[in-house]
Every structure is written in C-alpha cells, then in structure tokens.
Amino acid sequence: MARKNDEIVGVAGASETSVDALLEIGVDVMDNYRYAHLATYLVSKLTERLLSEDIVSFYSASVTNIGSQMVASRCGYIPCWIDTYGTTLDGSSVYNEVVKKMNKLLKKNIDRTGEDIGNNDIKE
C-alpha cells in the first residue's frame, strides 16, 4: 500500500485463482499519482514478497491497457497468453465497431453462400 500523509494513493494485492497455488496480481493507483512509477514499485515489491514465500503469481492486463502492460513488463512479467472475456464484445468495448463490421461481413458471406458456419444469431 502507498500512502501520502493519511491518504491511500495506491495499492497492490494478490488474489486466488481457479488454479491452486497461483495468485493473480492486481494494482490500482489514484489518478493524481499515476505516471510516477508507483504501480511498478507496488507490483515489484509484492512480487518479490510472494517469490520469497515460494508463491507463483501472474499479472493480467487488458490488451487495451498499455500502461498496465508496461507495469507488468517493468516488473519482469512476460506475456504468456491473451484473455478475452464475454463482456469484451457486448457492445461496450472499443472493439464494438470492428465487431459490427465483422458480423456484417459474416452475414453477407452466409447470405451469398447459403452456408451457415455455426453462428445462427448474428446481431448488428
């Protein structure tokens, strides 16, 4: 935890996952204190502590959150997989326009070929 006077300005933690003995690192820093490498410091110290206790951790960052990816990289984490959640494509993400275009092309292809490639509820 990072404090300035009596105010908490940043925190990092590790939570259990569905895989035994594997913890996910998370961090958050108040807007006014970002861009000062505070998140990097917090994640780095937490990672060191977990490793000293023989605990394996991973750091998960959204593919759209470059700042978070930079924190992970500066702390020695390397990309191992990409995770996409169901809510990513629910119309609220930055990919919404791309998904709409893909769905239109897919629907056009199905109409043209008459073949359904397994997605019966394409929405625009």
Secondary structure as GFF3:
##gff-version 3
##sequence-region A 1 124
A	DSSP	beta_strand	2	4	.	.	.	ID=ss1
A	DSSP	beta_strand	7	16	.	.	.	ID=ss2
A	DSSP	beta_strand	22	29	.	.	.	ID=ss3
A	DSSP	three_ten_helix	31	33	.	.	.	ID=ss4
A	DSSP	alpha_helix	38	52	.	.	.	ID=ss5
A	DSSP	beta_strand	56	59	.	.	.	ID=ss6
A	DSSP	alpha_helix	66	74	.	.	.	ID=ss7
A	DSSP	three_ten_helix	86	89	.	.	.	ID=ss8
A	DSSP	alpha_helix	96	113	.	.	.	ID=ss9
###
